[in-house]
Structures are given as C-alpha cells and as structure tokens.
Amino acid sequence: MVDGGAVGVRPDGTPFLVHASAAPEYARGAIYGLVAGATFLREGIFADTVTPVVEHAGHLAASLMTRGRFVVEDFANRLEGAHPDPANLPVLILPLALFHASEDDERRAAIEALAAFSGADRPTVLAAHAMAGAIAAGTFDLAEPYDMAVAAVVALDGCEPGAARDLLRAELRRAVESEVDPGAD
C-alpha cells in the first residue's frame, strides 16, 4: 500500500495505483443494495422465485451490517434452520468480499469460517477466495478487469498451499499473462 492505495504492475511493465479511499463507500452501498434487494425479492412480487443462495446472501449481508463482522451464530440464526449449499459458497461470499474489501486477513478468515459452516470442499473454498479477491479489487475506483484477475491470483497466495490451490493459481496466472492489452474493451 502506498498513500492509501495499492500499487501494481501491468504485463507491459507500467505501474498502476488503485486508490483505497473509495472502497468502503462502494462496498457499503453494494451491501445495502444486497439487503434491500434480497428483502424485496423475499417479500415482494418475486417472492416465489427467490433462490436459496440469494436469500442466504441477503441474510449474510444483513448479519454483517448488524454485527459489524461475520458471526457464524448470527448468520445461522437468520437462516432459521436452513443450511447453505456448499457448492454455492463462491456466490455466497459476495457480502463478505464487499464488507472486507480492503481487509484481506479479515476477508480470508470470514470465508474460511463460512466454508467450515457450509461444509464446502477445498477446491470450492479456493474458488471462493479467488472470487472474493477479484470482487474486493473491483470495489476500488480504478480497478479494471485485469486488476481484478490479478487480485484473484493474489488472494490465493494467502491460502494454504496444496495441489488444488496451485492448479487454480496456475490457471488464473495463465489467463492473466495471456492478457495482451488490459485496458482494451
């Protein structure tokens, strides 16, 4: 971090600075949107079409906003006996990624706790970490798709080493390195 932002290097060697100042506001707004959207879906005209993962993400977002951090017991109480599908973990982490956009260690710990609660297998947990890293990077005001892909790789660097992690990192790195012009549409 340099002066409130993260410094990165693009494939062509040019540095870029992602300002951290906007992340909390973007993340907070996105979480409010998740809570409002999930509530509307659950209680509004689309109540019959709400998928469990959307409802669970809404409960998780509401729990984060109420408790100020991920508390497994609070989230479990909001689920009222339902249990999140472990395969949905990479989608369910959206509120955690936004809430902890600029807090890598807290985000990683919350994802691991949510993964343990859901019973997700290690490859699914690793996918969740990569997605959360990319989403968190996307909350910064200058993050581009390339920057988000790099953040996904970096997020995996903080995970426990192993064959699944190394394979996912290698695939993500290959995708990042094949990016010729990260600024092109």
Rosetta blueprint (number, residue, H / E / L):
1 M L
2 V E
3 D L
4 G L
5 G E
6 A E
7 V E
8 G E
9 V E
10 R L
11 P L
12 D L
13 G L
14 T L
15 P E
16 F E
17 L E
18 V E
19 H E
20 A H
21 S H
22 A H
23 A H
24 P H
25 E H
26 Y H
27 A H
28 R H
29 G H
30 A H
31 I H
32 Y H
33 G H
34 L H
35 V H
36 A H
37 G H
38 A H
39 T H
40 F H
41 L H
42 R H
43 E H
44 G L
45 I L
46 F L
47 A H
48 D H
49 T H
50 V L
51 T L
52 P H
53 V H
54 V H
55 E H
56 H H
57 A H
58 G H
59 H H
60 L H
61 A H
62 A H
63 S H
64 L H
65 M H
66 T H
67 R H
68 G L
69 R L
70 F L
71 V L
72 V H
73 E H
74 D H
75 F H
76 A H
77 N H
78 R H
79 L H
80 E L
81 G L
82 A L
83 H L
84 P L
85 D L
86 P H
87 A H
88 N H
89 L H
90 P H
91 V H
92 L H
93 I L
94 L H
95 P H
96 L H
97 A H
98 L H
99 F H
100 H L
101 A L
102 S L
103 E L
104 D H
105 D H
106 E H
107 R H
108 R H
109 A H
110 A H
111 I H
112 E H
113 A H
114 L H
115 A H
116 A H
117 F H
118 S H
119 G L
120 A L
121 D L
122 R H
123 P H
124 T H
125 V H
126 L H
127 A H
128 A H
129 H H
130 A H
131 M H
132 A H
133 G H
134 A H
135 I H
136 A H
137 A H
138 G H
139 T L
140 F L
141 D L
142 L L
143 A L
144 E L
145 P H
146 Y H
147 D H
148 M H
149 A H
150 V H
151 A H
152 A H
153 V H
154 V H
155 A H
156 L H
157 D H
158 G L
159 C L
160 E L
161 P L
162 G L
163 A H
164 A H
165 R H
166 D H
167 L H
168 L H
169 R H
170 A H
171 E H
172 L H
173 R H
174 R H
175 A H
176 V H
177 E H
178 S L
179 E L
180 V L
181 D L
182 P L
183 G L
184 A L
185 D L
